[in-house]
Amino acid sequence: MPHDPDPRFPADPRLSRRSVLRGAALAGGLLIAIELPLARARAQAQPQADEPAPNGARFNAFIHIGPEDTVTVTLPAVEMGQGVYTSQAQCLAEELDVRLDKVIAAHAPADQANYGSPVFVIQATGGSTTTMVWSGPLRKAGATARAMLIQAAAAKWGVDPAGLTTENGVITEPASGRSIRYGEVADQAAGLQPPAEVKLKDPAQFRLIGKPVHRIDTPDKAIGKTVYGIDVMRPGMKFATLMASPVIGGKVGSVDQSRAVAIAGVRQVVVLDDLVAVVGDNTWAAMQGLNALTIEWAPGVHAGLDQAQLWADLEKASEGAGVVAKQEGNAPAKLKDGTLFEATYELPHLAHAPMEMTNCTVHVHDGACEVWVGTQVPGFAQAGAAKVLGIDPAKVTINNHLIGGGFGRRLEADGVVTAVRIAAHVEGPVKVVWSREEDIRQELYRPLYHDRLKARLENGRVAAWHHRVTGASIMARWLPPAFKDGIDVDAVDGAAEIPYAVGDMLVEYIRHDSVLPPAFWRGVGPNGSIFSIECFMDLMARKTGVDPLVFRRGMLDKSPRALGVLNLVAEKAGWETPAPASPFGTRRGRGFALMNAFGSYLAAIADVAVSDAGDVRVTRVVVAADVGNVVNPDILLAQIQGGVTFGLSAVLYGKITLAGGAVEQGNFNDYRILRIDEMPAVEVHVVASTENSGGIGEPGTVVVQPAVANAVFAATGVQLTRMPIDAPLIAKAV
């Protein structure tokens, strides 16, 4: 079955031949370095002005085998709960033939040149790319190291390497029965030339890949030993918390510190142009001191801005001329007459709201800076801190930590920059911690999305298709080289390449930036594009009296993987049967959605019950997933379940709104997330596949939102076109 590549990440079929593996001596063992070709779409990207320029060979990961048999892998991909340290350790240990408990996953230092992602060029973990990018190279690195160790043992014994076997880090000569540990020949292996080609294991031989092995980070987490960024403690450390202008872009007017400095434990008040921080002996003292301040703000030009204006501006922008992201045939000509359908869908600003609030510990001293933080972009963090202080980035040390939830929030270095600005006025190390309210109100949010679709139907199939995406460009700010010819590749992801055969096709993009800087949010661009496409498919199906799955099947004959997950989820969910009765509401509905993004295919069916007042309860979600080769099925299951839960919070409750230029939400009472008594049953069915591994951190979030919206449409007969679900609009009386 052919593999449909993800258009964002051009696959390189020559990767196994072009990847260069080099052995080098390191005190006490063997070092293997992986060099990867950069993705062609990013190959010409230049570093930003405040980034260190790459120099020398681009080595993207390092594996060290020590004399004591431990295998340390330094990975650029950051662990933030998604299980990548375990899955990548599985790939390495599988080919190296060592036990998983011998592998130590270490954080990579901030080093844009040597640890840059082959996808993004810069050093970043995101976009559900880790398994796609690293599994193959790590397997080859493990196999190469194993071959060099065997060669060293063969030379030591004066025998043919072909006659040696390995198991659990031990090399054995079956003919004589003698054996030797990896650590005993690691130094000798380090001096050997790596083989140009190595043979990887046949999947039938796997003992780790594809197995539900326990995560390597769980034991320390279970006993509280894991140190997240927020847990960092340094000798003589002070604690700080802060408040920035509630109005976007506002400044500090005046500050009365008298009551704050009188509180026991408060050491100082740091006043900057746009924020105020209180430094104390502990977090409680700092919080109490901040509450005691009397701050007069100068709100600035955005004091009159409200949510209605943001929506109106976006709607107006969508009427302008778009930049062509993809064109096949002449869709505008075919869309002038015939059986036409048209609809617009809108998604709101969203906050990330991870469990671990924004925090950063900083020590500025002796012309240098030390930072302790959990970040998805250590290179950006290093460059940002250096820019604040006006020092060489080499003088900034980033000590990265496991992250207590990222969801895209830690792809931004603004928290590090702010903490360094404060720490520059504090003697000794200081831990800066944002309150939950400040964390939500001063975020970088998912942008507003406005998707307008128009289609022509002929003989029950789409014959012409026009999709216009309007919204802010994240790429233009976050990775300018990736914003080319007026196209944000993330904004049109999921729109430019769809699994359906839709005849003549036109996809356009209109960039419309607002006063709120946009940021990646779990699911990124496909959140908007997949949501609008799948809701539009249901609209056309129901208006023409065709079953929504039958309608889609007719356009999936050239996308067998998409058709496969559609058929599987329909079977497992019992699509042909009615949604079961529920005590939460008499109106019941079942909705479907399909997703092709991140190199993966997912289909979801959601059951909902809707009360007379319009409250929606999701009672069951069934997901079928084809993600290619699976490294760890338990991690795969957890990521889909977690993604579904994240998406349910968004479609049911999620929204960030502005009034008077300020964000209205501040905590989980008004920025609602799904609660434990609202959690539906989630079933996941995985398609066995030998295709290249796809991403899975975000697809569950993307696919469940339109499935729920379509279920509400089925239950009420009302299609909501702006999220989240608005109960008054689907109340029974309405």
URLIN-V64230 format. One record per backbone hydrogen bond with DSSP energy under -1.0 kcal/mol. CO is the residue of the C=O (numbers start at 0). NH is the residue of the N-H. E is the energy in kcal/mol with one decimal. If there is no record, write none. Layout:
BEGIN
CO|NH|E + CO|NH|E
END
This chain:
BEGIN
5|8|-1.0 + 11|14|-2.0 + 13|16|-1.0 + 13|17|-2.6 + 14|18|-2.4 + 19|34|-1.4 + 21|32|-1.9 + 23|30|-1.4 + 25|28|-1.3 + 28|25|-1.3 + 29|64|-2.8 + 30|23|-1.8 + 31|62|-2.7 + 32|21|-1.6 + 33|59|-3.2 + 34|19|-1.2 + 38|41|-1.9 + 41|44|-2.1 + 47|50|-2.1 + 56|58|-1.1 + 60|33|-2.1 + 61|73|-2.8 + 62|31|-3.0 + 63|71|-2.9 + 64|29|-1.9 + 65|68|-2.1 + 69|65|-2.5 + 70|103|-3.3 + 71|63|-2.8 + 72|105|-2.8 + 73|61|-1.3 + 74|107|-1.0 + 78|402|-1.9 + 82|86|-2.2 + 83|87|-2.5 + 84|88|-1.5 + 85|89|-2.2 + 86|90|-1.7 + 87|91|-2.1 + 88|92|-2.9 + 89|93|-2.3 + 90|94|-1.4 + 91|95|-2.0 + 92|96|-1.5 + 92|97|-1.6 + 96|168|-3.0 + 98|101|-1.8 + 99|102|-1.8 + 101|70|-2.9 + 103|72|-2.7 + 105|74|-1.7 + 110|114|-2.5 + 116|120|-3.0 + 117|38|-2.9 + 119|121|-2.0 + 121|116|-2.1 + 125|128|-1.0 + 128|132|-2.8 + 129|133|-2.8 + 130|134|-1.6 + 133|137|-2.4 + 134|138|-2.1 + 135|139|-2.3 + 136|140|-2.5 + 137|141|-2.5 + 138|142|-2.5 + 139|143|-2.6 + 140|144|-2.5 + 141|145|-2.2 + 142|146|-2.2 + 143|147|-2.2 + 144|148|-2.3 + 145|149|-2.4 + 146|150|-2.2 + 147|151|-2.2 + 148|152|-2.2 + 149|153|-2.7 + 150|154|-2.2 + 151|155|-1.9 + 152|156|-2.0 + 153|157|-1.6 + 153|158|-2.1 + 159|162|-1.9 + 160|163|-2.0 + 164|171|-2.9 + 166|169|-1.2 + 168|181|-2.3 + 169|166|-1.9 + 170|179|-2.2 + 171|164|-2.6 + 172|176|-3.0 + 177|172|-2.7 + 179|170|-3.2 + 181|184|-1.7 + 184|188|-2.6 + 185|189|-1.6 + 187|190|-1.2 + 188|191|-1.8 + 201|204|-3.0 + 202|205|-1.4 + 207|210|-2.1 + 210|212|-2.0 + 216|220|-1.3 + 217|221|-2.6 + 218|222|-1.1 + 219|224|-2.6 + 219|225|-1.1 + 220|223|-1.0 + 227|230|-1.4 + 228|231|-1.2 + 233|236|-1.9 + 237|430|-2.8 + 238|279|-3.5 + 239|432|-2.7 + 240|277|-2.4 + 242|275|-2.5 + 246|249|-2.6 + 250|297|-3.1 + 253|295|-3.0 + 255|293|-1.7 + 256|260|-2.4 + 259|262|-1.7 + 262|265|-1.9 + 264|280|-2.4 + 267|278|-3.0 + 269|276|-2.9 + 272|251|-3.0 + 273|244|-1.5 + 274|271|-2.7 + 275|242|-2.2 + 276|269|-3.1 + 277|240|-1.6 + 278|266|-3.2 + 278|267|-1.7 + 279|238|-2.6 + 281|285|-2.0 + 282|286|-2.6 + 283|287|-2.7 + 284|288|-2.5 + 285|289|-2.2 + 286|290|-2.3 + 287|291|-1.2 + 293|255|-2.7 + 295|252|-2.6 + 295|253|-1.6 + 297|250|-2.5 + 299|302|-1.1 + 301|304|-1.7 + 304|660|-3.2 + 305|309|-1.5 + 306|310|-2.4 + 307|311|-2.3 + 308|312|-2.7 + 309|313|-1.9 + 310|314|-2.5 + 311|315|-2.4 + 312|316|-2.3 + 313|317|-1.8 + 315|318|-1.3 + 316|319|-1.8 + 322|508|-2.2 + 325|506|-2.9 + 327|504|-3.0 + 329|333|-1.5 + 330|334|-1.6 + 332|335|-1.1 + 337|339|-1.1 + 338|456|-2.6 + 340|454|-2.5 + 342|452|-2.9 + 344|450|-2.9 + 345|722|-2.2 + 346|448|-2.2 + 348|655|-1.8 + 349|445|-2.5 + 357|433|-2.4 + 359|431|-2.9 + 360|371|-2.8 + 361|429|-2.4 + 362|369|-2.3 + 364|367|-2.3 + 367|364|-2.0 + 368|396|-2.7 + 369|362|-2.4 + 370|398|-3.4 + 371|360|-2.4 + 372|400|-1.3 + 375|124|-1.3 + 376|380|-2.4 + 377|381|-2.3 + 378|382|-2.5 + 379|383|-2.9 + 380|384|-2.3 + 381|385|-2.2 + 382|386|-2.1 + 383|387|-1.8 + 384|388|-1.8 + 385|389|-1.5 + 385|390|-1.9 + 391|394|-2.5 + 392|395|-2.1 + 394|368|-2.3 + 396|370|-2.8 + 398|372|-2.0 + 402|404|-1.4 + 403|355|-2.3 + 405|408|-2.3 + 406|521|-1.4 + 407|410|-1.5 + 408|411|-1.2 + 409|375|-2.3 + 412|416|-2.3 + 413|417|-2.5 + 414|418|-2.3 + 415|419|-2.5 + 416|420|-2.0 + 417|421|-1.9 + 418|422|-3.0 + 419|423|-1.9 + 421|424|-2.0 + 422|425|-1.8 + 428|237|-2.3 + 429|361|-2.4 + 430|239|-3.1 + 431|359|-2.0 + 434|438|-2.8 + 435|439|-2.1 + 436|440|-2.4 + 437|441|-1.8 + 444|518|-2.1 + 448|346|-1.9 + 449|469|-2.6 + 450|344|-2.6 + 451|467|-2.9 + 452|342|-2.2 + 453|465|-2.5 + 454|340|-2.4 + 455|462|-3.4 + 455|463|-1.1 + 457|460|-1.6 + 460|457|-3.1 + 462|503|-1.8 + 463|455|-1.9 + 464|505|-2.2 + 465|453|-2.2 + 466|507|-2.6 + 467|451|-2.6 + 468|509|-2.7 + 469|449|-2.0 + 470|511|-2.1 + 473|477|-3.2 + 474|478|-2.0 + 478|481|-2.4 + 479|482|-1.8 + 481|483|-1.0 + 483|486|-2.1 + 486|483|-1.1 + 487|491|-1.5 + 489|492|-1.1 + 491|494|-2.1 + 491|495|-2.5 + 503|464|-2.2 + 504|327|-2.9 + 505|466|-2.6 + 506|324|-3.1 + 506|325|-1.6 + 507|468|-2.7 + 508|322|-2.8 + 509|470|-2.1 + 520|523|-3.6 + 523|526|-1.9 + 524|527|-1.2 + 524|528|-1.6 + 525|529|-2.2 + 526|530|-1.0 + 527|531|-2.2 + 528|532|-2.4 + 529|533|-2.6 + 530|534|-2.1 + 531|535|-2.3 + 532|536|-2.3 + 533|537|-1.7 + 534|538|-2.2 + 535|539|-2.4 + 536|540|-2.3 + 537|541|-2.8 + 538|542|-2.1 + 539|543|-1.2 + 540|545|-2.9 + 546|550|-2.7 + 547|551|-1.6 + 548|552|-2.8 + 549|553|-1.4 + 551|554|-2.4 + 552|555|-1.6 + 554|500|-2.2 + 555|558|-1.7 + 558|562|-2.4 + 559|563|-2.2 + 560|564|-1.9 + 561|565|-1.9 + 562|566|-2.5 + 563|567|-2.1 + 564|568|-2.4 + 565|569|-2.0 + 566|570|-1.9 + 567|571|-2.6 + 568|572|-2.4 + 569|574|-2.4 + 573|576|-2.0 + 581|584|-1.0 + 586|609|-2.9 + 588|607|-2.6 + 590|605|-2.4 + 592|603|-2.6 + 594|601|-2.3 + 596|599|-2.2 + 597|694|-3.5 + 599|596|-1.6 + 600|625|-3.2 + 601|594|-2.9 + 602|623|-2.7 + 603|592|-1.8 + 604|621|-2.7 + 605|590|-2.7 + 606|618|-2.3 + 606|619|-1.2 + 607|588|-2.0 + 608|616|-2.7 + 609|586|-1.4 + 610|613|-1.4 + 611|731|-3.0 + 614|610|-2.6 + 616|608|-2.4 + 618|680|-1.4 + 619|606|-2.8 + 620|682|-2.7 + 621|604|-2.4 + 622|684|-2.8 + 623|602|-2.4 + 624|686|-3.2 + 625|600|-2.4 + 626|693|-2.7 + 630|209|-2.7 + 631|635|-2.4 + 632|636|-2.4 + 633|637|-2.4 + 634|638|-2.5 + 635|639|-2.1 + 636|640|-2.6 + 637|641|-2.9 + 638|642|-2.5 + 639|643|-2.6 + 640|644|-2.2 + 641|645|-2.4 + 642|646|-2.5 + 643|647|-2.4 + 644|648|-1.9 + 645|649|-1.5 + 646|650|-2.6 + 647|651|-2.2 + 648|652|-2.1 + 648|653|-1.7 + 650|724|-2.6 + 656|663|-2.6 + 657|306|-2.0 + 658|661|-1.6 + 660|247|-2.9 + 661|658|-2.3 + 666|669|-1.2 + 666|670|-2.6 + 674|677|-2.2 + 680|620|-2.6 + 682|622|-2.8 + 684|624|-2.5 + 690|628|-2.4 + 697|701|-1.7 + 698|702|-2.6 + 699|703|-1.4 + 702|706|-1.1 + 703|707|-2.2 + 704|708|-2.3 + 705|709|-2.6 + 706|710|-1.6 + 707|711|-2.3 + 708|712|-2.0 + 709|713|-2.2 + 710|714|-2.0 + 711|715|-2.2 + 712|716|-2.6 + 720|345|-3.1 + 725|728|-1.3 + 726|729|-1.7
END
